[in-house]
C-alpha cells in the first residue's frame, strides 16, 4: 500500500545522522550526510529484503560514481535478486515536498543467450538505480516544492540539492514488487 501524506512536515530532523568518511568523497571529508526521509510506508511482509551498497564497509556510494560503475562496491559481483525470484522491480523515489512519483521498472534478470538468463549484479543494480535517481532529480529540478520542505529542494540553483550531493545507501522492498531507494544528501 503506497501512501503519501501531502501535509508531510519537513521539520522532523530530531536525530542527527552519523558522519561518514567515505573511501572516495566528491566533497570535503568534513561534510555530513543526512538521510532523505521516506514518505512511503513500508508494509511488505518481506520488508527485510534490502540491497545494501557500501565501500570498504562504509555504507553508501556517491550516485554519480555508481552510474559509471567505477567504484569497487562491497559484494559488487553478488547477485542479490537470486533468492527472491523477481524478473523486474518497480523503483519508487519519494522525496519530501514533491508529489508522488510513479516509479520506474528495472529488470533484475537478463537474458544472456537464447536459453540462458542471469540476475544482475549488485554493482549493475546500483548503476541502474542511480540512473533513475538522476532522472528523478532532473524531472523535479524545475518543479515547485512545498514551502515547509525548502531544505529538500532539488536543482542547480544555490543551496539546492544536486545529483553530485546524493549517496545511494540501499534499496528496500516496500510492498509486493515496489522498492524504495534510501538516499542520503552530503551537505557541507
N, C-alpha and C positions, 0 to 999 in steps of 0.2 A: 504494500500500500504506500503510494507516494503521497506525501503531504508537504505543503509549502505554506507557511504562515506569512501572509502579506504584511502583517503587523510586526514581524520579527524585529526585535530590538537589538541593535548592533552594539549597544553599550553593555556588553556582557563579560568582558575580559577581566574576570576576577583573579584568574590563575595565570601567572606568567609562565610561558613555555621555557624549558631549559635552553641555555645557549648550547649550540652545537658547533664544533670545529670540524668542518668538512675536509676531506682529503684535498680537493681542488675547489676552491671557492671563487666564484666570479666577482665577489666583493670582499672588502676587508674582513679579516678574521674577527674583528670586534663587532661586526654586525650580528644582530639577533634574528632568530627565526620565530615566526608566530604562526600557529595553526589557523587555517581558514576554517571558521566554524561551519559545521554542516547543518543544513536545514532540511535534510531528508531523513525521515525516521527509518531506522534500521529494524525491519520486522521479520527478516528471514530466519527460519529455524536453523539455517546453516550460516548464520551471520559470522561465524568464526572462520569461514573461508576467506582468507585475506592473502593477497600477494604483496609482500614487503619488498622495498627497494632500499639497499644500503651499500655503502662502500667502506671496506675495512671495518665493518661492524658499526659504523656510524649511520643512523637512519637518514634516508633521503638522498636524492640525487637532483642536481640542477636540471630543470626541464629542458633547457637548450642543449645540454650535454647528452641527455637521454635521447633526444631526437636524432642525434648523429651517431648514436651507439658507440661513442668514442671512449666512454668511461668503463672501467672494469668493475661491474656490479658483483656483489657477493652472490654466488649461485647464478651468475648470468646465463649459463648454459642449461640450467634446470628448466624443466617443462612443468610449470605449476598447475596447468589445467588437466593434466593426465588423469588425476584422481577424481575430477568432478564430471567428466564426460561431455562438457559443453562443446558445441561446434563454433558458437559465437556468443558474445556477451553484449549487453547494451550498457554503455558507459554514460552516466549522468553526472554532470558537474553542477553542483549547487553552490551559489555564491551569495553572500549577504548583500541585500539591496537590489539585486537583479531578479527579474521574474523567471519563472520556470524555463528550463532548457529541456527539450525532449530527448536529448541524448544522441549517441551515435553507436552503430553496431561495429564491433571489432571482431573479425574472425580469429579464433584462437586455435583452430585446426585447419591445416593447409594441406592441399594435395601436392605431393612431391613427384608423383608419376601417375600413370593411368590406373594403377592398382594399389597405390600406397599413399597414406596420409600420415601426418605427424602433427603434434601440438607445437605451438610457437614457444620459443624460449623466454625466460624472464626478461632478458635484455631486449629482445624484439618487442615484447609486450610493453615494456617501459617506453620504447620509441613510439609505438602506436598510440598509447595513452597520451604521451606528451604532444604528439601531433594534434590530437583532439583538444588538448588544453590550449594549444596555440590558436586553433580555430575559435575556441570559446572566447579567448582574450580579444582576438581581432573582431569578432562579432559584437562584443559588448563595449569595446573601446569608445565608441561614439554614442552609446546609449546613456540615457539619464539614469542616475542611481537615486534611491530614496535618500532624503536629507539625513535621516538617522544613521546612515551607513556610509557617509562620505569617506571615512578612513579606508574603505574597501574598494574605492573607485579604480577601475581598470582603464588603462590608456597610456598615452605618451606625454601628456601634459605634466608639468612639475608637480611632484607629490603623489602622482598616480602610481599604481602598481603596474609594472611592466612584465612582460614574459620573462625577462632576464632575472627578475626577482623571485620567481617561483621555483619551488622544490617539490618533487613528487616523492611522497613518503610511502604510500601504499594504495591499493585498490581493494575495497571490501564489498562483499555481496550484501546488498541491502534487502532485496526480496526477489524471489524466483530467479530471473535472469538479469536483474538490474544490479549494476555495480556502481559504486561511487568512489571517486578519486579523493584521497586525503592529500591535501596540498598544504604547504607552508610558504609564507612570504618572508623573504630575507629583507629585513629593514636595517638601515644604518643608524 
